[in-house]
Amino acid sequence: MTMSYDGLGKRLFATWYDLLNAGVEHRVIPFRRETAGVSDGDVLEIGGGTGANLPFYPEGVRLTVLEPNPHMARKLRRNADRQGRAVTIVPGFGERMPFADGTFDCVLTTLVLCMVQDVEAVVHEARRVLKPGGRFLFYEHVVSSHQWASRWQTWLNPPWRFFTTGCNLDRDIGGDIEGAGFENVDYRQFSLSVGVPVKIPNIVGVATRANAP
């Protein structure tokens, strides 16, 4: 059977993902600690990849990972088994999560919303599956608030997206989270170098669902 281009892309992305991330992972670790590291209870990670967040989850967390790429999911399972981490891996997309309303205490994304088809839909789904009072923890790179920098990101986005198999530089993810109906959204923005001449704006923070459903 012939593998589709999409299937080949997913396999290659999973194969090279850890190697591509190796050069910047040490800079990302503090933000994994601020997201995965402060989660509790029943936790959903959207787009868990190969499991970079696994070492940072506290003991006692009941972890579910939603992962659309089956090649990533296999590597995630191996890494979880190697670390002795219990995790339920569910195939699916963040835009249409196969979970009931109010299932999780925490929902988490780290450097994932740049890759999804519809950020707004994913964030609304994250809010839906949270229990009342639950937290959406996020670390993402975003479009710059400075006009010249945002123009540079828009110009660079097509080749960047091609070579990274889908990552977008020019998304207002903070705005999408603020517009999703959370009771409170609290995040800070900063710039981080990932090996390119210009630093990329990032955000890290938490959005809280209201206690009333």
C-alpha positions in Angstrom: 0.0 0.0 0.0 1.3 3.4 -0.9 1.8 5.9 2.0 0.2 9.3 1.5 2.2 12.5 1.6 0.4 13.4 4.8 1.2 10.0 6.3 4.8 10.3 5.3 5.0 13.8 6.7 3.7 12.6 10.1 6.2 9.7 10.2 9.1 12.0 9.3 8.0 14.6 11.8 7.8 12.0 14.6 11.2 10.5 13.6 13.1 13.9 13.7 11.1 15.7 16.3 13.3 15.1 19.3 16.5 15.8 17.3 15.1 19.1 16.0 14.0 20.1 19.5 17.3 19.1 21.2 19.0 22.5 20.5 16.3 24.6 22.2 14.9 22.2 24.8 17.0 23.5 27.7 15.4 26.9 27.1 11.9 25.5 27.2 12.3 23.4 30.4 11.4 26.3 32.8 8.1 26.7 31.0 7.3 23.0 31.1 7.7 23.4 34.9 5.3 26.3 34.9 2.6 24.3 33.1 2.9 20.5 33.4 4.8 21.0 36.7 1.9 22.7 38.4 -0.9 20.5 37.1 -3.0 18.3 39.4 -5.8 15.8 39.4 -7.2 14.5 36.1 -5.0 16.2 33.4 -5.4 16.3 29.7 -2.4 17.2 27.5 -3.4 18.2 24.0 -0.7 17.1 21.5 1.7 15.4 23.8 4.2 14.6 21.0 6.9 12.2 22.1 6.4 13.0 25.8 8.7 16.0 26.5 6.4 17.0 29.4 6.3 13.6 31.1 9.2 14.2 33.6 7.6 17.3 34.9 4.1 16.0 35.9 3.7 15.7 39.7 3.2 12.3 41.3 -0.4 11.4 41.5 -1.5 13.2 38.3 -3.9 11.0 36.3 -2.7 11.8 32.8 -4.5 11.6 29.5 -2.8 12.6 26.3 -4.7 13.5 23.1 -2.3 12.8 20.2 -3.4 12.8 16.5 -0.1 11.5 15.1 0.1 7.7 15.6 3.9 7.7 15.1 4.3 10.3 17.9 1.9 8.2 20.0 4.1 5.1 19.7 7.2 7.1 20.8 5.2 8.6 23.6 4.2 5.2 24.9 7.8 4.0 24.8 9.0 7.0 26.7 6.2 6.7 29.3 6.9 3.1 29.9 10.6 3.8 30.2 9.9 6.5 32.9 7.3 4.4 34.7 4.6 7.0 34.0 1.0 5.8 33.7 -0.6 7.6 30.8 -3.8 7.1 28.7 -3.1 7.9 25.1 -6.2 8.8 23.0 -6.1 9.4 19.2 -7.9 12.5 18.1 -7.8 16.2 17.4 -8.1 19.1 19.7 -10.9 20.7 17.6 -13.2 17.7 18.3 -12.2 16.1 21.6 -13.8 12.7 22.4 -14.4 13.6 26.1 -17.5 14.6 28.0 -18.0 18.1 29.3 -16.3 18.8 32.7 -13.9 15.8 32.6 -10.6 17.3 33.6 -9.1 19.4 36.4 -6.4 20.7 34.1 -5.9 20.9 30.3 -2.4 21.6 29.0 -0.7 22.7 25.8 2.9 23.5 25.2 4.0 24.6 21.8 1.0 23.0 20.2 -1.5 25.7 19.2 0.9 26.9 16.5 0.3 23.5 14.7 -3.5 23.0 15.0 -6.0 23.7 12.2 -8.3 25.9 14.3 -6.9 27.6 17.4 -10.2 29.1 18.5 -12.0 25.7 18.3 -9.2 23.9 20.3 -9.3 26.5 23.1 -13.1 26.4 23.3 -12.9 22.6 23.5 -10.3 22.9 26.2 -12.7 25.1 28.2 -15.6 22.6 27.6 -13.8 19.6 28.9 -12.6 21.4 32.1 -14.4 20.9 35.3 -15.9 24.1 36.9 -12.9 25.9 38.4 -10.5 23.9 36.2 -7.3 25.4 34.7 -6.1 25.6 31.2 -2.2 25.8 31.4 -0.4 27.0 28.3 3.0 27.8 26.9 3.0 28.9 23.3 4.8 31.2 20.8 2.7 34.0 19.3 2.7 36.9 16.9 4.5 40.0 18.0 2.6 43.0 19.3 5.1 45.2 17.4 4.1 46.0 13.8 7.5 45.5 12.2 8.1 42.2 13.9 4.6 40.9 13.1 5.2 41.7 9.4 8.4 39.8 9.5 6.6 36.8 11.0 3.9 37.0 8.4 6.5 37.1 5.6 8.5 34.2 7.1 5.5 32.1 7.9 5.0 30.2 4.6 8.6 28.7 4.4 8.7 28.2 8.2 5.4 26.3 8.0 6.6 24.2 5.2 9.9 23.2 6.8 8.4 22.6 10.2 5.4 20.6 8.7 2.8 22.9 10.0 4.1 25.4 12.6 2.7 28.9 12.3 4.6 32.0 13.5 1.9 34.6 13.2 -1.0 33.5 15.4 -2.5 35.7 18.1 -3.0 32.7 20.5 -3.2 35.0 23.6 -6.2 36.8 22.0 -7.9 33.5 21.1 -7.6 32.3 24.7 -8.9 35.6 26.1 -11.9 35.3 23.8 -12.8 31.8 24.7 -15.0 32.5 27.7 -12.7 31.7 30.6 -13.5 33.5 33.9 -9.9 34.7 34.2 -6.9 34.6 31.9 -3.4 35.5 33.3 -0.2 35.2 31.2 3.0 37.0 30.6 4.8 37.6 27.3 8.5 37.4 26.7 10.9 36.8 23.8 12.9 33.7 23.3 15.6 32.8 20.8 15.2 29.5 19.0 18.3 29.7 16.9 17.1 32.2 14.3 18.4 35.8 14.2 15.2 37.3 15.6 13.7 36.3 18.9 10.2 34.9 18.9 7.5 36.2 21.3 6.2 33.6 23.7 3.4 33.5 26.3 3.0 31.3 29.4 0.1 31.3 31.7 -3.2 30.0 33.0 -6.9 30.4 32.1 -9.5 29.4 34.7 -13.0 28.2 34.0 -15.7 29.7 36.1 -16.9 27.6 39.1 -20.5 27.7 37.7 -20.9 25.4 34.6 
